[in-house]
């Protein structure tokens, strides 16, 4: 049973990593960022390309993916999202359009495929990211063998969650983000540059998604549409946990991960996902604002 719980913990860790960026993006800006899954995909492709062209390992690809996805997120906020604040339906459709454009850009290798030019690592085919040798084995814990790479994912999740918490609750910019989550107009009246804070918040959330992509690439094939399912699961965590609540995201992701692991072990993956969705539906009915929330949706 311990091995099943540990698998659920690793699944919950991936959910939390994917949702961390959305917690602050959706909470601070009220933006339904449908391109968040594509930031995960960009991070995964950064890892693949860095390995193919530069010979970099998965470890070195993590900061590269954070910077690349963060820069892309910054550009999306500056060029698209900034013009649509307060228009929830428009931001949803606009970021969905951006997601399709990013997918097709990777699938068509930046348009070079039309000219017969192939970039190794891009295109519609499946890619793989090799895991470092030291993470390919198993760790013995209490007589139970734990996959070393899953343990690495859990450790990365703990570090990034702690770093996000420190940023949100122990820094000046974190205080500004929380002020914007509660009341953006009052925050602006108090002298906070809401547009600047929103841009860097969006970039930071996208960067976290990029790191998620690198970690996912270690056990899942990389493809242009790999982030589509992750963005759905991420919104489940954010909505049920509470808008802008880091604690709610942590509890929901771990809870959903354990439910997925236990139910999948007893039945199958399809029933496990149905159980996850069922729990989220019950929580939304019982607590419309989520487990913990600064404000209503």
C-alpha angles and dihedrals in degrees: 000000000000091000090054091051091049091051088051089050091054091048090050090049091057090047091051094048091050092046099045093081093046091051092067098030095052092035099048101034105022088231120151095213106199089175092066091097089055089056086058089050092049090053091051092050091048087058092048094047093044090053094047101041104026103025091235121160126232090265093058091045093061098074090038091055091046092055095042095048091041092054091048090049090050090053092048091052093046097045104033119006097047091065093052106050112143092022103098097177092047094050090050093053094041095051090044087056090049089051091054091048092051091048092051092045089058093042092050093039093242092311093300090112088074088064095046093254115139125200111202110237096028132078134074095302127100120264132197132210114210116230117229113262094245090059097049098079134065134263120222113227120170092338092308123113112229121195106247094218092052089051089051090053091051091049092050090049092053092049095046093045090051091047091051091049091050090048093049099042107024105041136069094240090050090055089051092050091052090048090053091048090055099041122346095189093052090046090054090047089055091057102264113145095231095183093053093045091048092052094052091042090054090047093049092049091049090049091054088051089053091056089050088056092055092051093045090050089065094069106015131060113255117237136155093258098042094111097057097087093040094058090056092051090046092055089049089058095045097045096045094040094050134265111287094357115133091185091052091051092050094049095043096047093049092044094049091044092054092046090051092049097046097043092044090053092050096041126352142296094268093056089044092057090046089054090051093051091045092054092049091050091051092048093049091050093047096040111020092185094050131249093300124007140166091204143357123273 
